[in-house]
Each structure stands twice: as C-alpha cells, then as structure tokens.
Amino acid sequence: MTTHSTGKASAGHQRPSTELPKRLPLLLVLAGLSGASPLATDMYVPALPDLARSLATDASGAQMSLTGFLAGIIVGQLVLGPLSDAVGRRPVLIGGSVLFTVFSVVCALAPTVEVLNTARVGQGVAGAAGIVVSRAVVADLYDDRELPLVFSRLGAITATAPVLAPLAGGALLLAVSWRYVFAVLALIGILLSLGVWRWIPESHPSHARLIGGMTASLRAIAEVAAQRAILAPVLALACGGAAVFAYIAGTTFVFQDIYRLSPALSSLVYGVNAVGNMAGSLAYGHLAKRRTPEALLIISGTLATTGAATLLLIQATAGSTTQLTWLCLLITISAFGIFFPAVITVAQSRGRAAPGATSALLGGSQFLLGAAASPLVGLFGTQSPAPMAAVMSSCLALGTLAAIATKRAHAS
C-alpha cells in the first residue's frame, strides 16, 4: 500500500489533541454520524403507504426508495472510506453531511417517485460517509487500549437509532405528511455538518495519506481484503449483519401476524431487545479490560448463535410460544451488543495502515450480505418463527466460525 508513511503503531501512536474537554462532543457527533443513516432507513417506513398514494405509485415503487438507499450506503462506504485515507477525514465528513442535507431536501420536495428514488440513492451515498469515516476517525484518535471502550459507547448510542426512528416517524406522521420526515432528516444533516465543522478534528494528517488519488484509494480495499487477519473479522461482521437484517425482516411478521400482538406491544418487544443490545454494548467496554476483543467476539458469537438455534429447535419440536420466542431473540440481540463493537475493534486495530479502507470493507460487506439475507426470511415463509430463526442461526454459526478464524489469524 503506497503511503507517505509506513502506518501507525498499534498502540501509543501520535494522535491529535482531543482530550477531555472535547471528548464528549466528539463522541456525540460521531454517534450522530453513525446513526443518521439508520434514522433515514427506518424513520420514514411508517409513511410508505401514504408516500405511495401521494406519488401515485404502488407499494413496490415506494419500497424501491428503501432499496435504492441501501444500495447507496453500500457504494458510498466502498468509495468514501478509502477516499478519506487519501484526502483526509474532514473533507469527506463535511461533504457527506452537506450532501445528505441536500438530498433530504430533494426527497422532501420530490414531485414523482422517480425523483424520490434517485434522491434516496444519493442520500444513501452521502449518509455512508458518516458510517464509514466515523469508524476511521476513532481508529485514528484512540489506541488499542481505548478502542474497546470508545466503540462500546458508540455502539450503545447508535443502537437507539433503529428503535427511535420508527417511533419518531410515526409520531411525526400523526400531525404532518411524509415529506416532513425528510425535512427533519435535512435538519439533522445541518446539525451534523455544524458538529463536524466545530468538533471533529482532521485525524488523518497529510504525511499519512495515500498517494495516487482515487485509484490508489480503491486499490487499498483490495490490499486490505488480501490480509487474512483483517478479512476474517470482516467476514464475521458480514455474517452478523446478515443475521440482524433477517431479524429486522422477520420480527414484525412473527409478533404481529403469528402471535397477534398489537403494533404497540410489538414495539415494546423490539424496544426491550434494543435495550438488551445497548446493555451488551456497554458491558463490552468493561469486559474488554479482562478479556481480549478476539475472545469476546467468539463468546458473543456463540451466545448469539445459541439463542437463534434454540428458537429453531423449540419451534421444530414442541412449537414456540410468544414468551419463549422473545427470550431467545433477546439473548441473541443482547449478544450482538458485544459482538459488533468487538469485531469492529479487532478489524480497525489491525487495519491502522488504512483505517478508511478497512472501515469501507467492514460496512460494505455488512450491508451487502445483509441486504441479500433479508428476502430469505420471506422466501421460506412467514407462518412460523422457524424461517427467521433458521436464517439467523445459519448466519451466526458462520459468523462464529469466522470469529474463531479471526483469533487464529491474529495468533499466526
């Protein structure tokens, strides 16, 4: 990999001055950057029927806006992560936040579904900057001893976004039309732009940047992927991401259509699971003081797999109840709170020579495999929790094997 420097030491490297007075605002802005795209994914979902009627399209046409957004996130991460290794973090973060605002305004004013869907792709690409570059900023600013605690805090904060987004969107829609959801997203983009300008330092100095422009940036992804020590945690994260998407795709059908819970009670189930996820993220920061991230990755992967596999076994034999299904999912989702910050810590620590490219590979694979796994739940049917449990347990079993390979790759 061609750079001005040979990379950073894995611990104790030189970092910009971002000590305690700026630490809390820094983490809040990074969490906001990481959470903006989940908000833009889920906040307008309750408005899809109204959106379809307003723009004279069908449900499929309206749902294409979600597909386009996810495609934009995948492409954006793969491009913007390594680009930040070449030009610096701040230009990419500020540009991404500003463009996220612009595309949100276009979505709010869209006269046709075609304009909306196109703007959603752009919004996804722009929003990807916050996801992919914020992880690189953390890797730049904190050494290996601090990474677990920082990623655990970011994980706990961003875990609230998927829970709050549909609730906030639904509450907003009680008073105004779907267009105001995108107006709120535009306002969030403005606040993030100001936050980046004020509190996010340039964490990637010029002497450490890639030479060769965009070509070298994209080549960096291939070079990172060729390193077994980094590829193993990337695969673990991709499998874990696929399990999360399967959970998101199936949980509403399971609790509302099968167990006949009201939307309010289903939201309660989803919310409690999210609290479990947040608790796991916070616990990771403390557990990492006594165990290595690689060990915690294997333990949490095994626990998450056990929860999903137990649900599948119960459903295949005696038939699961609402309470048992909820308990098994709660175990799995709580374990995710440890699994995801652990795997990100490992990968970003090992990929310090090109943190942006490493983050791009993490995020791109996570969303790509996740988007591919989502339709499988519906493909195998939604008459029982079994399809969701089967997809989740299969993905998590593969993720746990990748976690074991992660530890072995480090040892070698």
C-alpha positions as CSV (number, residue, x, y, z in Angstrom):
1,M,0.0,0.0,0.0
2,T,1.6,3.3,-1.1
3,T,1.5,6.0,1.5
4,H,3.7,8.8,2.7
5,S,4.3,6.8,5.9
6,T,4.5,3.2,6.8
7,G,1.5,3.3,9.1
8,K,0.9,3.7,12.8
9,A,2.0,1.5,15.7
10,S,-0.9,-0.5,17.0
11,A,-0.7,1.4,20.3
12,G,0.7,4.6,21.5
13,H,0.7,6.3,18.1
14,Q,0.6,10.0,17.8
15,R,-2.9,11.4,18.0
16,P,-4.4,14.9,17.5
17,S,-5.2,16.7,20.7
18,T,-8.7,15.7,21.6
19,E,-8.6,15.3,25.3
20,L,-11.4,15.5,27.9
21,P,-12.9,19.0,27.1
22,K,-13.7,17.9,23.6
23,R,-14.2,14.2,24.1
24,L,-18.0,14.2,24.9
25,P,-18.9,16.5,21.9
26,L,-16.6,14.4,19.7
27,L,-18.3,11.2,20.6
28,L,-21.8,12.6,20.3
29,V,-21.1,13.9,16.8
30,L,-19.5,10.6,15.8
31,A,-22.5,8.8,17.2
32,G,-24.8,11.1,15.3
33,L,-22.9,10.5,12.1
34,S,-23.2,6.7,12.6
35,G,-26.9,7.0,13.4
36,A,-28.0,9.3,10.6
37,S,-28.3,6.5,8.0
38,P,-30.3,4.1,10.3
39,L,-32.6,7.1,11.0
40,A,-33.0,7.7,7.3
41,T,-33.6,4.0,6.8
42,D,-36.3,3.4,9.4
43,M,-37.9,6.8,10.1
44,Y,-40.0,7.0,7.0
45,V,-41.1,3.3,6.9
46,P,-44.4,4.1,8.7
47,A,-45.1,6.6,5.9
48,L,-44.6,4.2,2.9
49,P,-48.4,3.7,2.3
50,D,-49.1,7.5,2.3
51,L,-46.0,8.1,0.2
52,A,-47.2,5.6,-2.4
53,R,-50.6,7.2,-2.6
54,S,-49.1,10.7,-2.7
55,L,-46.8,9.9,-5.6
56,A,-49.3,7.8,-7.5
57,T,-47.3,4.5,-7.2
58,D,-47.7,1.1,-5.7
59,A,-46.1,-0.5,-2.7
60,S,-43.3,-1.9,-4.8
61,G,-42.5,1.5,-6.2
62,A,-42.4,3.1,-2.8
63,Q,-40.2,0.3,-1.4
64,M,-37.7,0.9,-4.2
65,S,-36.7,4.0,-2.3
66,L,-35.5,1.8,0.6
67,T,-33.6,-0.5,-1.8
68,G,-32.0,2.5,-3.5
69,F,-31.0,4.0,-0.2
70,L,-29.3,0.7,0.9
71,A,-27.5,0.4,-2.4
72,G,-26.3,4.0,-2.0
73,I,-24.9,3.1,1.5
74,I,-23.0,0.1,0.2
75,V,-21.5,2.0,-2.7
76,G,-20.8,5.1,-0.6
77,Q,-18.9,3.1,2.0
78,L,-16.7,1.4,-0.5
79,V,-15.8,4.7,-2.2
80,L,-15.7,7.2,0.6
81,G,-13.9,5.1,3.2
82,P,-10.7,4.7,1.1
83,L,-11.1,8.2,-0.3
84,S,-10.8,9.6,3.3
85,D,-7.5,7.7,3.5
86,A,-6.3,9.8,0.5
87,V,-7.8,13.3,1.2
88,G,-8.4,13.3,4.9
89,R,-11.4,12.7,7.1
90,R,-12.9,16.2,7.5
91,P,-13.5,16.9,3.8
92,V,-15.4,13.6,3.3
93,L,-17.4,14.1,6.5
94,I,-18.3,17.7,5.8
95,G,-19.1,17.0,2.1
96,G,-21.1,13.9,3.1
97,S,-23.2,15.8,5.7
98,V,-23.9,18.7,3.4
99,L,-25.0,16.4,0.6
100,F,-27.1,14.3,3.0
101,T,-28.9,17.6,3.8
102,V,-29.3,18.5,0.1
103,F,-30.7,15.1,-0.9
104,S,-33.0,15.1,2.1
105,V,-34.5,18.4,0.9
106,V,-34.9,16.9,-2.6
107,C,-36.7,13.9,-1.1
108,A,-39.0,16.2,0.8
109,L,-39.9,18.1,-2.4
110,A,-39.9,15.2,-4.8
111,P,-42.7,15.6,-7.3
112,T,-42.5,12.0,-8.6
113,V,-41.4,8.6,-7.2
114,E,-38.6,8.6,-9.8
115,V,-37.1,11.8,-8.3
116,L,-37.6,10.4,-4.8
117,N,-35.9,7.1,-5.6
118,T,-32.9,8.8,-7.3
119,A,-32.5,11.2,-4.4
120,R,-32.6,8.3,-1.9
121,V,-29.7,6.7,-3.7
122,G,-27.8,10.0,-3.3
123,Q,-28.9,10.3,0.3
124,G,-27.5,6.8,0.9
125,V,-24.2,7.5,-0.6
126,A,-23.9,10.8,1.3
127,G,-25.0,9.2,4.6
128,A,-22.4,6.4,4.2
129,A,-19.7,9.0,4.9
130,G,-20.9,9.2,8.5
131,I,-20.9,5.5,9.0
132,V,-17.6,4.6,7.4
133,V,-15.4,7.7,8.2
134,S,-16.5,7.9,11.9
135,R,-15.0,4.5,12.5
136,A,-11.8,5.6,10.8
137,V,-11.7,8.7,13.0
138,V,-12.0,6.6,16.1
139,A,-9.1,4.4,14.9
140,D,-7.0,7.5,14.2
141,L,-7.6,9.1,17.5
142,Y,-7.6,6.2,20.0
143,D,-5.0,3.5,20.7
144,D,-5.7,-0.2,21.2
145,R,-6.4,0.2,24.9
146,E,-9.0,2.8,24.3
147,L,-10.7,1.4,21.2
148,P,-13.0,-1.1,23.0
149,L,-14.4,1.5,25.4
150,V,-15.0,4.0,22.6
151,F,-16.6,1.6,20.3
152,S,-18.8,0.2,23.1
153,R,-20.1,3.7,23.8
154,L,-20.7,4.5,20.2
155,G,-22.5,1.1,19.8
156,A,-24.7,1.9,22.8
157,I,-25.7,5.3,21.4
158,T,-26.3,4.2,17.9
159,A,-28.3,1.1,19.0
160,T,-31.1,3.5,19.9
161,A,-31.5,4.8,16.3
162,P,-33.3,1.8,14.8
163,V,-35.7,1.9,17.8
164,L,-36.4,5.6,18.0
165,A,-36.6,6.1,14.2
166,P,-40.0,4.3,13.5
167,L,-41.4,5.7,16.8
168,A,-40.3,9.3,15.9
169,G,-41.5,8.9,12.3
170,G,-44.9,7.5,13.4
171,A,-45.4,10.3,15.9
172,L,-44.5,12.9,13.3
173,L,-47.0,11.4,10.8
174,L,-49.8,11.9,13.3
175,A,-49.5,15.7,12.6
176,V,-47.9,16.1,9.2
177,S,-47.3,14.4,5.9
178,W,-44.4,12.1,5.0
179,R,-42.5,15.0,3.4
180,Y,-41.8,16.4,6.8
181,V,-39.9,13.3,7.8
182,F,-37.3,14.2,5.2
183,A,-37.4,17.8,6.3
184,V,-36.4,16.5,9.8
185,L,-33.6,14.5,8.2
186,A,-32.4,17.6,6.4
187,L,-32.3,19.4,9.7
188,I,-30.2,16.5,11.2
189,G,-27.9,16.9,8.3
190,I,-27.4,20.6,9.0
191,L,-26.7,19.9,12.7
192,L,-24.2,17.2,11.8
193,S,-22.4,19.5,9.3
194,L,-22.0,22.1,12.0
195,G,-20.9,19.4,14.5
196,V,-18.2,18.1,12.2
197,W,-17.0,21.6,11.5
198,R,-16.8,22.5,15.2
199,W,-15.8,19.3,17.0
200,I,-14.2,16.8,14.6
201,P,-10.5,17.4,14.0
202,E,-8.6,16.3,11.0
203,S,-7.4,13.0,12.4
204,H,-5.6,11.8,9.3
205,P,-2.5,14.0,8.7
206,S,-1.2,14.7,5.3
207,H,2.0,12.7,5.8
208,A,0.0,9.5,6.5
209,R,-2.3,9.7,3.4
210,L,-2.4,7.5,0.4
211,I,-0.7,8.7,-2.8
212,G,-2.3,8.1,-6.2
213,G,-5.8,9.6,-5.8
214,M,-9.0,7.5,-6.2
215,T,-7.2,4.6,-8.0
216,A,-4.9,4.1,-5.0
217,S,-7.9,4.5,-2.7
218,L,-9.8,1.7,-4.3
219,R,-6.7,-0.4,-4.6
220,A,-6.4,0.0,-0.8
221,I,-9.6,-2.0,-0.3
222,A,-8.2,-4.9,-2.3
223,E,-4.9,-4.8,-0.4
224,V,-6.8,-4.8,3.0
225,A,-9.0,-7.7,1.9
226,A,-6.0,-9.7,1.0
227,Q,-4.8,-9.7,4.6
228,R,-6.2,-12.7,6.4
229,A,-6.0,-11.0,9.8
230,I,-8.5,-8.3,8.6
231,L,-10.6,-10.4,6.2
232,A,-11.6,-12.8,9.0
233,P,-13.3,-10.2,11.2
234,V,-14.8,-8.6,8.0
235,L,-16.5,-11.9,7.2
236,A,-17.6,-12.2,10.9
237,L,-19.2,-8.8,10.7
238,A,-20.9,-9.6,7.4
239,C,-22.5,-12.7,8.8
240,G,-23.6,-10.9,11.9
241,G,-25.0,-8.1,9.7
242,A,-27.0,-10.7,7.7
243,A,-28.5,-12.1,11.0
244,V,-29.5,-8.6,12.0
245,F,-31.2,-7.9,8.7
246,A,-33.0,-11.3,9.0
247,Y,-34.2,-10.3,12.4
248,I,-35.5,-6.9,11.2
249,A,-37.2,-8.6,8.2
250,G,-38.9,-11.2,10.2
251,T,-39.7,-9.9,13.7
252,T,-42.7,-7.8,12.7
253,F,-44.3,-10.8,11.0
254,V,-43.6,-13.1,13.8
255,F,-45.0,-11.0,16.6
256,Q,-47.9,-9.3,14.8
257,D,-49.0,-11.8,12.2
258,I,-48.2,-15.1,14.1
259,Y,-48.6,-14.1,17.8
260,R,-51.2,-11.4,17.1
261,L,-49.5,-8.7,19.2
262,S,-50.7,-5.2,18.6
263,P,-48.2,-2.7,16.9
264,A,-47.7,-1.1,20.4
265,L,-46.8,-4.4,22.0
266,S,-44.6,-5.4,19.1
267,S,-42.8,-2.1,19.5
268,L,-42.3,-2.9,23.2
269,V,-40.7,-6.3,22.3
270,Y,-38.5,-4.5,19.8
271,G,-37.6,-1.8,22.3
272,V,-36.7,-4.2,25.1
273,N,-34.5,-6.2,22.7
274,A,-32.8,-2.9,21.8
275,V,-32.2,-2.1,25.5
276,G,-30.5,-5.6,25.7
277,N,-28.4,-4.6,22.8
278,M,-27.4,-1.4,24.4
279,A,-26.6,-3.2,27.7
280,G,-24.4,-5.6,25.8
281,S,-22.5,-2.7,24.1
282,L,-21.9,-1.0,27.5
283,A,-20.8,-4.3,29.0
284,Y,-18.3,-4.8,26.2
285,G,-16.3,-1.8,27.3
286,H,-15.9,-3.3,30.8
287,L,-15.4,-6.9,29.7
288,A,-12.6,-5.8,27.3
289,K,-10.5,-4.8,30.3
290,R,-10.3,-8.5,31.3
291,R,-10.7,-10.4,28.0
292,T,-9.2,-9.7,24.6
293,P,-11.7,-8.5,21.9
294,E,-11.0,-11.7,19.9
295,A,-12.1,-13.8,22.9
296,L,-15.2,-11.7,23.5
297,L,-16.0,-12.0,19.8
298,I,-16.1,-15.8,20.0
299,I,-18.0,-15.8,23.2
300,S,-20.7,-13.4,22.0
301,G,-20.9,-15.1,18.6
302,T,-21.5,-18.4,20.4
303,L,-24.1,-16.9,22.7
304,A,-26.0,-15.2,19.8
305,T,-26.0,-18.5,17.8
306,T,-27.3,-20.4,20.8
307,G,-30.3,-18.1,21.2
308,A,-31.3,-18.3,17.5
309,A,-30.6,-22.1,17.3
310,T,-32.6,-22.7,20.4
311,L,-35.6,-20.9,19.0
312,L,-35.3,-23.0,15.8
313,L,-35.1,-26.2,17.8
314,I,-38.1,-25.3,20.0
315,Q,-40.2,-24.4,17.1
316,A,-39.2,-27.6,15.2
317,T,-40.2,-29.8,18.1
318,A,-42.8,-28.5,20.6
319,G,-43.6,-25.2,18.9
320,S,-42.5,-21.9,20.4
321,T,-44.7,-19.5,22.4
322,T,-44.6,-15.7,22.4
323,Q,-42.5,-15.6,25.6
324,L,-40.0,-18.3,24.5
325,T,-39.5,-16.6,21.1
326,W,-39.0,-13.3,22.8
327,L,-36.5,-14.7,25.3
328,C,-34.4,-16.5,22.6
329,L,-34.3,-13.3,20.5
330,L,-33.4,-11.2,23.5
331,I,-30.4,-13.4,24.2
332,T,-29.3,-13.1,20.6
333,I,-29.8,-9.4,20.3
334,S,-28.1,-8.7,23.6
335,A,-25.1,-10.8,22.5
336,F,-25.0,-8.6,19.3
337,G,-24.2,-5.7,21.7
338,I,-20.9,-7.3,22.4
339,F,-20.3,-9.0,19.0
340,F,-20.4,-5.9,16.8
341,P,-18.1,-3.5,18.8
342,A,-15.7,-6.4,19.4
343,V,-15.4,-7.2,15.7
344,I,-15.1,-3.6,14.7
345,T,-12.4,-3.1,17.4
346,V,-10.4,-6.0,16.1
347,A,-10.6,-5.1,12.4
348,Q,-9.9,-1.4,12.9
349,S,-7.0,-2.1,15.2
350,R,-5.4,-4.5,12.6
351,G,-6.1,-2.1,9.7
352,R,-4.4,1.0,11.1
353,A,-2.4,1.4,7.9
354,A,-5.6,2.3,6.0
355,P,-8.4,2.8,8.5
356,G,-10.8,4.2,5.9
357,A,-10.4,1.2,3.5
358,T,-10.8,-1.2,6.5
359,S,-14.0,0.6,7.6
360,A,-15.3,0.5,4.0
361,L,-14.7,-3.2,3.7
362,L,-16.5,-3.7,7.0
363,G,-19.5,-1.6,6.2
364,G,-19.8,-2.6,2.6
365,S,-19.8,-6.4,3.3
366,Q,-22.1,-5.9,6.3
367,F,-24.8,-4.2,4.3
368,L,-24.3,-6.2,1.1
369,L,-24.7,-9.6,2.8
370,G,-27.5,-8.2,5.0
371,A,-29.5,-7.0,2.0
372,A,-29.1,-10.4,0.4
373,A,-30.2,-12.2,3.6
374,S,-33.4,-10.2,4.2
375,P,-35.5,-11.7,1.4
376,L,-34.7,-15.2,2.6
377,V,-37.0,-15.0,5.6
378,G,-40.0,-14.2,3.4
379,L,-38.9,-16.7,0.7
380,F,-39.1,-19.6,3.2
381,G,-42.4,-18.3,4.6
382,T,-43.8,-16.3,7.5
383,Q,-46.2,-18.8,9.0
384,S,-43.8,-19.5,11.9
385,P,-40.7,-18.2,13.6
386,A,-38.7,-21.1,12.0
387,P,-37.5,-19.3,8.8
388,M,-36.3,-16.3,10.6
389,A,-34.5,-18.5,13.3
390,A,-33.0,-20.7,10.6
391,V,-31.5,-17.8,8.6
392,M,-30.3,-16.1,11.8
393,S,-28.7,-19.3,13.3
394,S,-27.1,-20.2,10.0
395,C,-25.5,-16.7,9.5
396,L,-24.4,-16.6,13.2
397,A,-22.9,-20.1,13.0
398,L,-20.8,-18.9,10.0
399,G,-20.0,-15.7,11.9
400,T,-18.8,-17.6,14.9
401,L,-16.5,-19.7,12.7
402,A,-15.2,-16.5,11.2
403,A,-14.6,-15.2,14.8
404,I,-12.6,-18.3,15.6
405,A,-10.6,-17.8,12.3
406,T,-10.1,-14.2,13.5
407,K,-8.4,-15.3,16.7
408,R,-6.3,-17.8,14.8
409,A,-5.3,-15.3,12.2
410,H,-4.1,-13.0,14.9
411,A,-2.1,-15.8,16.6
412,S,-0.4,-16.7,13.4
